[in-house]
C-alpha cells in the first residue's frame, strides 16, 4: 500500500493552475474590423500585378499588449498567410478598398522621409517638401524583389498611395468628395487613378512621368532592346 505524498499533490495542482492562468493570459483579437466599425458594405482586396502580394483592407492592428488598436492595411506574401509580410498601420479610419497599379516600378535609391511625404489639398494639388533620406530608414522589411508594386488604399474620405518597399504612404489625398469613397482604378499606364464616390462624382489623380518612380524593365528585356539597337 502506497502513501500519497501531500507535497507532490500540491505541486501538481500548482502546475495546473499555472497552465490555466497562461491560457487565460492569451488574448484572442480580431484581425479585421467588423460591420459595426467599417462604415461601408464592401471590402475590396487586391493582388499586386506580379501576383506576389495580396493586399487586404479593414484590418485592426495591435502594436503592443498595452497600446490601443489602430486601423491598418495588411500585405501578405503569396502562400504565406500565417502572418502579414508588412503592416501599414496608423490609419485614422478603416481602409475599405485596395487597387494595385498594373505597372511595376524600380526600387529607388533615395526616398522622401515620412515628414516630407506628399499631400493633396482640397484643390487636388500634390505638394511635397524637398529632402531625401536613405531608403533603409523608411523600409520595414528587406526587399525581396528587384522591383516594387504600387497600390492605392481607400478609406471613406482619403486616398493613400503605398508601395511594397516602404512603410509610409507616398501620397495622401483627402477631402476630394462630399460623400464616402467607393472604389478606384488605375489607368493601363499606371499614371492616373480614377476614384468614385457616392456623391455621384469621380476624381482623377494624375502623376507625372517619374513622379511615382522609374518603370521597372527586366534585365532580359533591356538586353534584348540593346541587341536590337546594335
PEHUGI-V609310 format. One record per residue. N is the residue number from 1. RES is the residue in three letters. PHI is phi in whole degrees, 0 to 359 (NA if undefined). BURIAL is + if it has 24 or more other ideal C-beta (glycine too) atoms within 12 Angstrom, else -. Layout:
n & res & phi & burial
N & RES & PHI & BURIAL
N & RES & PHI & BURIAL
//
This chain:
n & res & phi & burial
1 & UNK & NA & -
2 & UNK & 260 & -
3 & UNK & 272 & -
4 & UNK & 276 & -
5 & UNK & 281 & -
6 & UNK & 295 & -
7 & UNK & 295 & -
8 & UNK & 295 & -
9 & UNK & 295 & -
10 & UNK & 294 & -
11 & UNK & 296 & -
12 & UNK & 298 & -
13 & UNK & 293 & -
14 & UNK & 295 & -
15 & UNK & 298 & -
16 & UNK & 296 & -
17 & UNK & 296 & -
18 & UNK & 294 & -
19 & UNK & 294 & -
20 & UNK & 296 & -
21 & UNK & 294 & -
22 & UNK & 296 & -
23 & UNK & 294 & -
24 & UNK & 288 & -
25 & UNK & 287 & -
26 & UNK & 283 & -
27 & UNK & 264 & -
28 & UNK & 267 & -
29 & UNK & 234 & -
30 & UNK & 287 & -
31 & UNK & 279 & -
32 & UNK & 231 & +
33 & UNK & 287 & +
34 & UNK & 269 & -
35 & UNK & 295 & -
36 & UNK & 285 & -
37 & UNK & 263 & -
38 & UNK & 279 & +
39 & UNK & 277 & +
40 & UNK & 249 & +
41 & UNK & 263 & -
42 & UNK & 220 & -
43 & UNK & 216 & +
44 & UNK & 254 & +
45 & UNK & 266 & +
46 & UNK & 205 & +
47 & UNK & 274 & +
48 & UNK & 290 & +
49 & UNK & 300 & +
50 & UNK & 274 & +
51 & UNK & 76 & -
52 & UNK & 274 & +
53 & UNK & 241 & +
54 & UNK & 247 & +
55 & UNK & 254 & +
56 & UNK & 240 & +
57 & UNK & 267 & +
58 & UNK & 60 & +
59 & UNK & 270 & +
60 & UNK & 244 & +
61 & UNK & 249 & +
62 & UNK & 254 & -
63 & UNK & 292 & -
64 & UNK & 209 & -
65 & UNK & 292 & -
66 & UNK & 270 & -
67 & UNK & 285 & -
68 & UNK & 283 & -
69 & UNK & 284 & +
70 & UNK & 222 & -
71 & UNK & 286 & +
72 & UNK & 209 & +
73 & UNK & 238 & +
74 & UNK & 254 & +
75 & UNK & 245 & +
76 & UNK & 252 & +
77 & UNK & 279 & +
78 & UNK & 304 & -
79 & UNK & 69 & -
80 & UNK & 227 & -
81 & UNK & 259 & -
82 & UNK & 293 & -
83 & UNK & 209 & -
84 & UNK & 293 & +
85 & UNK & 287 & +
86 & UNK & 208 & +
87 & UNK & 240 & +
88 & UNK & 260 & +
89 & UNK & 255 & +
90 & UNK & 93 & +
91 & UNK & 287 & +
92 & UNK & 285 & -
93 & UNK & 228 & +
94 & UNK & 295 & +
95 & UNK & 285 & +
96 & UNK & 238 & +
97 & UNK & 210 & +
98 & UNK & 235 & +
99 & UNK & 220 & +
100 & UNK & 277 & +
101 & UNK & 290 & +
102 & UNK & 286 & +
103 & UNK & 249 & +
104 & UNK & 265 & +
105 & UNK & 236 & +
106 & UNK & 289 & +
107 & UNK & 286 & +
108 & UNK & 283 & +
109 & UNK & 277 & -
110 & UNK & 227 & -
111 & UNK & 223 & +
112 & UNK & 289 & +
113 & UNK & 292 & -
114 & UNK & 300 & -
115 & UNK & 290 & -
116 & UNK & 254 & -
117 & UNK & 293 & +
118 & UNK & 289 & +
119 & UNK & 232 & +
120 & UNK & 246 & +
121 & UNK & 272 & -
122 & UNK & 294 & -
123 & UNK & 274 & -
124 & UNK & 78 & -
125 & UNK & 266 & -
126 & UNK & 266 & +
127 & UNK & 226 & -
128 & UNK & 204 & -
129 & UNK & 281 & -
130 & UNK & 286 & -
131 & UNK & 145 & -
132 & UNK & 233 & -
133 & UNK & 213 & -
134 & UNK & 297 & -
135 & UNK & 295 & +
136 & UNK & 297 & -
137 & UNK & 280 & -
138 & UNK & 255 & +
139 & UNK & 267 & +
140 & UNK & 265 & -
141 & UNK & 231 & -
142 & UNK & 292 & -
143 & UNK & 287 & +
144 & UNK & 255 & -
145 & UNK & 230 & +
146 & UNK & 280 & -
147 & UNK & 219 & +
148 & UNK & 225 & +
149 & UNK & 256 & +
150 & UNK & 255 & +
151 & UNK & 214 & +
152 & UNK & 262 & +
153 & UNK & 242 & +
154 & UNK & 254 & +
155 & UNK & 255 & +
156 & UNK & 296 & +
157 & UNK & 229 & +
158 & UNK & 220 & +
159 & UNK & 239 & +
160 & UNK & 241 & +
161 & UNK & 254 & +
162 & UNK & 243 & +
163 & UNK & 221 & +
164 & UNK & 279 & +
165 & UNK & 260 & +
166 & UNK & 257 & +
167 & UNK & 256 & +
168 & UNK & 244 & +
169 & UNK & 293 & +
170 & UNK & 280 & +
171 & UNK & 203 & +
172 & UNK & 228 & +
173 & UNK & 237 & +
174 & UNK & 228 & +
175 & UNK & 56 & -
176 & UNK & 270 & +
177 & UNK & 224 & +
178 & UNK & 275 & -
179 & UNK & 230 & -
180 & UNK & 292 & +
181 & UNK & 281 & +
182 & UNK & 241 & +
183 & UNK & 194 & +
184 & UNK & 207 & +
185 & UNK & 206 & +
186 & UNK & 272 & +
187 & UNK & 286 & -
188 & UNK & 302 & -
189 & UNK & 276 & -
190 & UNK & 77 & +
191 & UNK & 246 & +
192 & UNK & 226 & +
193 & UNK & 241 & +
194 & UNK & 261 & +
195 & UNK & 241 & +
196 & UNK & 250 & +
197 & UNK & 215 & +
198 & UNK & 287 & -
199 & UNK & 280 & -
200 & UNK & 92 & -
201 & UNK & 245 & -
202 & UNK & 233 & -
203 & UNK & 239 & +
204 & UNK & 239 & -
205 & UNK & 260 & +
206 & UNK & 248 & -
207 & UNK & 241 & +
208 & UNK & 290 & -
209 & UNK & 300 & -
210 & UNK & 88 & -
211 & UNK & 291 & +
212 & UNK & 273 & +
213 & UNK & 124 & +
214 & UNK & 277 & -
215 & UNK & 294 & +
216 & UNK & 278 & +
217 & UNK & 242 & -
218 & UNK & 304 & -
219 & UNK & 299 & -
220 & UNK & 297 & -
221 & UNK & 295 & -
222 & UNK & 297 & -
223 & UNK & 294 & -
224 & UNK & 296 & -
225 & UNK & 295 & -
226 & UNK & 294 & -
227 & UNK & 292 & -
228 & UNK & 294 & -
229 & UNK & 290 & -
230 & UNK & 287 & -
//
